[in-house]
């Protein structure tokens, strides 16, 4: 028997619900977390890495990240309602109920943490749980209290490759800390560009983001330049230790130089086009650098195998 065709409004409502949950999980951020964890896991296993197993670990880490994003929006739904950029988020518009978000976020966190503990090791599970707690219970409320929130939030933000490495290797190693340091430093110009672009929104919502604070004119550009300059030597640490070769060194210098130039342009003139240019440069920098880590022959990962 033929099934009755669904009406256009019904299809639209279904798509809207899927889109709502994707927004709650911050799908693009969660995908980037999964990728960073995957890279960390490959480095943790080394030559002949079991790609399927590393991908599994990255999936569980991404689930915990999605839960963190949901808890973040749950705690900030009053703030989101006062900001133009976030006023259409699902919890603000009522497309998704708060109790449903609590249930789904808790379930995702529980599944992700337990899977890491049972399928991999306890340390990776504890690190994932600590990252969730730091993001939702420390960074999120700190945004209302202090401009230090960006520095504090950069710590859980830098954890995915380290957790992926630990899941694969059982303990942190040099590459775990290298990627953690790169991701930590990378976040500052990235978030300063975002905070400057939406500084009026943040000020209206009462969030203590640096560009939204009175008397902070010009500081976002200077800080972005400072951190982008610091990122270059940090990204070259694997080369100095002999953990990476010329390919990675060249990529780190070229990508880092581009990031510095975008930050310098923003520091010279804080304008919407230059802030957006810095933001887009940051979005290109990270996946490019992390991908080139895996392509460097010195890292010895090109022989990774897939499990049957």
N, C-alpha and C positions, 0 to 999 in steps of 0.2 A: 504494500500500500504506500502511495506517495505521502510524504510528510507535508503538512501545510506549510506554506512559505511564511517565514517570519516577517513581520512588518518592519519597515525602515526604522521607526522609533525604537523597536525592540533591539535590533542589531546595534543601533547607535548607543543604546543604554548599556549593552553588553560590552561594547568597545570602550565606552567611557569608564566602566568599572575596571576593566583590565588596565586602562591608562592610569586610573586613580591609584591602583596598587603599585604600578610601576613608578609613579611619582613618590609614593610613600617609601618605596625601597630605594629611591634615588638610583634608578637603574644604571645610568651611565657611570656614576661613582662606584657602584657595586661591581660593575663589569671591570673597571680599572683596578679595583681591589683584587678581584679574582685573577687578573692578568699579572699584577705585581706579585701575588702569592705564588702563582704558577712559575714565574721566573725564579723566585727564591727557592722553590722546591726543586727545580731542575738543577740549580747551583748546589743545593744541599745533597742531591744524589750523585752529581758529578757525571763522569763519563759512563755511557751506557744507561742513562737514567730511564726509569720506567715511566714513560710519559703519561700513560693512563692513570697510574697511581698518583702521580703528581697533580694531574688534573682533578682527581677526586678530592685531594686535600684542598686545592684551590676552591672547589665548589663549596665545601663545608665552611671555609673561611669567608667566602662571599655571602653565604647565608647569615653568618653572624654579623657581617657588615650591613646587610639589609635590615636585620633586626635593630641594629644601632641607629640606623637612619629613621626607622619607624618610631622608636622611642624618642629620638630627638624631636621629631615633628609633633609627637604627642605632648611633650613637655613645653613646646614652643607654640602651640596652636593659638594662644592669645596674642603672642607677638606677631605671628604670621598674619593674623587678621588686620594688623595695623600697617603692614608693609605692602606696597603696590606689587612688588616682585613675587610675594608669596600669598597674596590674598585669595588666590584661586586654588590653593592646595586642598586636597580632599577633606581633611579634617576641618578646615575653615568653612568650606561650602556645605559640609554635611553629606557629601557623597558616600563617605565611609564613617561608621560610628567609632567612637573612641574605644569602646569595649572590644570591638572586633580587631582593632589595631593592637590592643594589649594582648589579645589571645594569639593572633598570628605572629606578632613579634616575639613573644615568649616561646612559641612553638619553634620558630626558626632558630632562635638562639639555643634552645635546648637541643634540637636535632644537630645543629652545627657543632656545638661544644662536645656533646656525647659522642658523635661520630669521630671527631678528632681524637678523643680519649681512647675509644675502643678500637678504632681502625689504625691509629697512628701512635701517639704517645701522650701521656698526661701533661707534659710541659707545654706542648702546642695548644692543648685544650685550655689550660690555665691562662696562657698568654692571650688567647682569643677572648676568654671571659673577662680578663683584666682590661683589655682594649675596649670592649663594649662598655664596661663600667666607667672607665675613664672618659669615654666620649659622651655617654648619656648623663652620667651623674656628676662629672667634674667640669668638663668643657662646656656643656650646654648651659648649666646655671651660671657659670662664670662669665658668660657673654653679657649678662645683665649687670655685672659687678665691676669688671676690670678689663682694661685693654690687654692685659697679659693673657687673655683667653686664646689669642692666636698662637702664642708660644706653647701654651699648655695643650691646645688641641692638635698641634703639630706632632706630639708624641704618639697618641693613638693613630694619627693619620699616617705615620711612618712605619707602623707595625706589620702590615700585610706581608712584605717580602721576608721579614724576619720570622714570622709565624710559619710561612710556607717552607722556609729553610729548616726550621726546627721540626716540622712535621715529617720532612723527608729524612733528615739526618739524626734527629734525636736530641740535638744540642746546637746552640748558635755557633757559627763559624765566621771566618773573616768576611766572606761575601755577604753574610747576613747583616753584619754591622756596616759594611760598605753601602749596601742598598738602603738600609735604615737611615744612614747619615745623608745620602743623596736626597731621599724622599723628604726627610725632615727639612733640609735647607730649601729645597725646591718649593715648598708650600708657601713660604713667606711672600715672594713677589706675586705668586699666583693669587693668594687671598687678599693681598693689599690692592691689587688691581680690581678685584671684585668689590672689596669694601669701598674703594674710592668711587667706583661707578654707581654704587647704591648707597652712598653715604647719607643722603637725605632720608632714604627709607630707614636705615639703621638708626639715625637720630630720632626720627618720628616714633620708632618702636622702643626707644630707650636702651638700645644695645650699645655696649661700650667698644665699638670697633674704632680703631685708631683714626682713620680719616673722618669719622663722624664726630670726633671730640673737638670742642672749641679750642682754637689756638694751635691746631695741628696742620695748618695750611703748609703744603709742601713736604710734609714729613713722610707721606706715603711713598712718594717718588724716591726720596733719599734712602729710606729703609729698603725699598725694593732693589735699588742699585747695590746697596751694601750686601744684601743677602745673595744676590745673583753673582757678585764678585767672589764672595766666600764659597759659593757652590763649585766654582771651577777647581780650586785645589782639592776640595773634598771629593769631587768626582774622579780626580786623578790618583787618589790614594791606592786603588788596586794596581795601578801601573807601577807606582813606587815600590809596592810590596812584591811585584813580580806575579801578581794574580791575573793580570790582563796584559795584552800586547799592543802593538802599534795600531791595529784597527780600532780598538776601544779608545786608545789614547787620542787618536785623530778625531773620532766621533765626539768624545767628551770636550775637546778643545773647540771644535766647530760649533757644536750645539750650545756649549756654555758661552762662547763668544756671542752667538746670536741672542741668547737670553740676556746677556749683559747689555748689548746694544739696545734691545727693546726697553730694558729697565732704565738705561741712560736717557733714552728719548723721553720716557715718561717722567724722569726726574727733572729734565730741562723744562718740559712743559706738561703740566698735568691737565690733560684734555681727554675727552671721551674717545676720540680716535686712537690716541696713544695708549690709553689704558686698555682699550680693546685689543690693540696690537700686542701688548704685553701679555694679556690673558691668552690670546690665541697662540702666542709663542710658547707659553708655558704648557699649553695643552699638546703641542707638537713635541716639545722637548722630552717629556718623560717616557712615552711609549717608544720613541725613537732610540733613546739611550738604553732603555731596558732591553729592547730587541737586539741592539748591536752588541750587548754583553754576550748574548747567546751565539752571535756570529763570529766572535773573536776566536781564532784557532787556539790561542793560548788557554782559553777557558776550557777547551776540550769537551764541548757539549754537542758537537754536530753529529756524533755517533749515537745519539739517544735512540732508544728502540721503543716500539709500541708493544704492549702485551697482547697476545692473541685473544 
